[in-house]
Amino acid sequence: MSNTPAELRYTESHEWVRIESDGTLTIGITDHAQQALGDVVFLELPEAGRVVDAKESIAVIESVKAASDIYAPVAGEIIAANQEAVDAPEAVNGDPYGAWLFKIKPANAADVDGLLSAAAYDAVANG
């Protein structure tokens, strides 16, 4: 059984989204995703200042098994990427909800309402 924190939102493509107090979003990959990938060995993250569309492929995560795209959960501007995760990609396996990947300032805050709850994500992930 994967660990799915109730306070986060989720995408069907296995990203988690934390809504920060200033309205920005912190994004990473779920416990389910890191378990499916296996040992993460490389991350390519978007640069700050990049404007992205919802569901656009904006990052790559590679494991010993496969390479997978990471998608923007909402449209907006990338405001930060986690260089520590790039330098130590195995952190994603050790703490998938602590090792965030990038932050987005959403173009429309209401877009977050369309993301999945923990229960809805679990239904998709374990479907």
C-alpha atoms as one frame of an Amber mdcrd trajectory, in Angstrom:
protein
   0.000   0.000   0.000   1.466   3.327  -0.986   1.633   6.367   1.227  -0.741
   9.127   0.022  -0.826  12.197   2.304  -4.389  13.526   2.555  -3.372  17.213
   2.555  -1.866  17.034  -0.952  -3.520  17.039  -4.375  -2.567  14.602  -7.126
  -2.548  14.069 -10.889  -3.410  10.919 -12.810   0.209  11.000 -14.068   1.467
  10.474 -10.470   2.598  13.959  -9.468   1.769  15.329  -6.015   0.939  18.998
  -5.491   1.249  20.934  -2.249  -0.527  24.297  -2.115   1.709  26.786  -0.285
   0.452  29.690   1.835   1.376  32.195  -0.905  -0.665  30.298  -3.523   2.336
  28.760  -5.264   2.491  25.008  -5.813   5.250  22.587  -4.893   5.345  19.442
  -7.062   7.005  16.059  -6.775   6.278  12.454  -7.698   4.177  10.160  -5.561
   5.299   7.235  -3.454   3.434   4.975  -5.890   5.433   6.434  -8.803   8.834
   6.084  -7.153   8.014   2.474  -6.206   7.036   1.712  -9.796  10.180   3.375
 -11.174  12.652   1.748  -8.822  15.985   3.384  -8.037  15.997   6.942  -9.400
  19.354   7.825 -10.968  18.762  11.074 -12.893  16.447  14.093 -12.925  16.083
  16.799 -15.535  13.978  19.639 -14.159  12.518  22.774 -15.786  14.254  26.108
 -15.342  12.778  28.978 -13.338  10.998  31.471 -15.572   9.626  28.858 -17.967
   5.912  29.239 -18.672   4.157  25.885 -18.940   0.757  24.544 -19.925  -1.264
  22.097 -17.836  -0.310  18.488 -18.615   2.770  19.634 -20.565   5.775  17.328
 -20.234   8.291  19.548 -18.437  10.751  17.244 -16.667  12.303  13.787 -16.945
  12.979  11.237 -14.231  15.175   8.238 -14.977  15.517   5.088 -12.940  17.481
   1.913 -13.467  14.334   0.543 -15.167  12.932   3.392 -17.262  12.753   7.070
 -18.103   9.451   8.841 -17.514   8.116  12.291 -18.217   6.874  14.516 -15.416
   3.961  16.788 -16.266   2.878  20.223 -15.111  -0.275  19.769 -13.007  -1.553
  23.245 -13.970  -0.577  26.073 -16.308   1.744  28.680 -14.870   5.337  29.788
 -14.442   8.134  27.666 -12.992   9.549  29.632 -10.061  12.080  27.109  -8.727
  13.637  23.707  -9.330  15.122  21.573  -6.568  18.846  21.407  -7.341  19.377
  19.192  -4.288  17.138  16.531  -5.873  19.073  16.819  -9.156  22.356  16.360
  -7.257  20.995  13.413  -5.231  18.117  11.870  -7.240  17.950   8.881  -4.895
  16.317  11.244  -2.374  13.108  10.832  -4.396  13.063   7.146  -3.419  13.889
   7.803   0.218  11.367  10.594   0.790   9.104  11.191  -2.231   7.035  13.831
  -0.415  10.076  15.631   1.004  12.148  15.608  -2.193  10.097  18.105  -4.184
  11.050  18.671  -7.824   9.795  22.097  -8.885   7.499  24.948  -7.907   4.873
  26.651 -10.059   3.064  29.953  -9.726  -0.309  28.943 -11.222  -1.819  31.081
 -13.969  -5.252  30.421 -12.445  -5.485  29.341  -8.798  -8.848  27.664  -9.472
  -7.088  25.090 -11.688  -5.918  23.360  -8.496  -9.542  22.458  -7.764  -9.432
  20.089 -10.742  -6.664  17.962  -9.237  -7.331  14.669  -7.486  -7.834  14.180
  -3.753  -5.769  11.508  -2.007  -8.697   9.068  -2.126  -9.312   9.707  -5.830
  -5.591   9.319  -6.586  -5.422   6.031  -4.678  -8.337   4.765  -6.773  -6.437
   5.670  -9.975  -3.039   4.421  -8.790  -4.335   1.146  -7.440  -7.129   0.859
 -10.001
